[in-house]
């Protein structure tokens, strides 16, 4: 089954600390909360400096999709999520303090519960036509940059605009078509 999740239909919720907001894109199982999801994909806007929430038992990946970036301080290590280094993976148990390097930053966030599933997040630049081979489990395709993208298989065609997501579970090969687009591909693999 293939599902298009239009960004225009989603609603942002403010963080408890007031430092930003989150827009849930997809969660499994459907209707799960922060305490019982197997996997969760969202967009987060970081508007001011502050700590990340702690998520025990969760593996996380972040990808910068808008803004100058954010300095992530892990205590003994620092990482700047930026246009030149747009992806990072870390444990939900890590104490992370974020320092915004511009006005705000928007990040694509993938979280999976250890023991239930794992994930892989990669950035793909599409210019013209490109093939995407399914890799099992659920695959989420997020249009991070670019005005539009057309996703096609032998059975269907889906038109996407920026920040739309497609959840693919059927084992098919897909064709991606765009003049210029940056796509984030999140593979969710059940254990």
Beta strands, then each sheet from edge to edge (+ up, - down):
strand 1: 2-5
strand 2: 13-14
strand 3: 20-28
strand 4: 39-46
strand 5: 50-51
strand 6: 58-67
strand 7: 69-73
strand 8: 78-82
strand 9: 87-91
strand 10: 97-100
strand 11: 105-113
strand 12: 117-133
strand 13: 138-145
strand 14: 148-152
strand 15: 157-161
strand 16: 165-168
strand 17: 173-190
sheet 1: 1+ 16- 13+ 17- 12+
sheet 2: 1+ 16- 13+ 17- 14+ 15-
sheet 3: 2+ 3- 4+ 11- 6+ 9-
sheet 4: 5+ 10- 7+ 8-
end
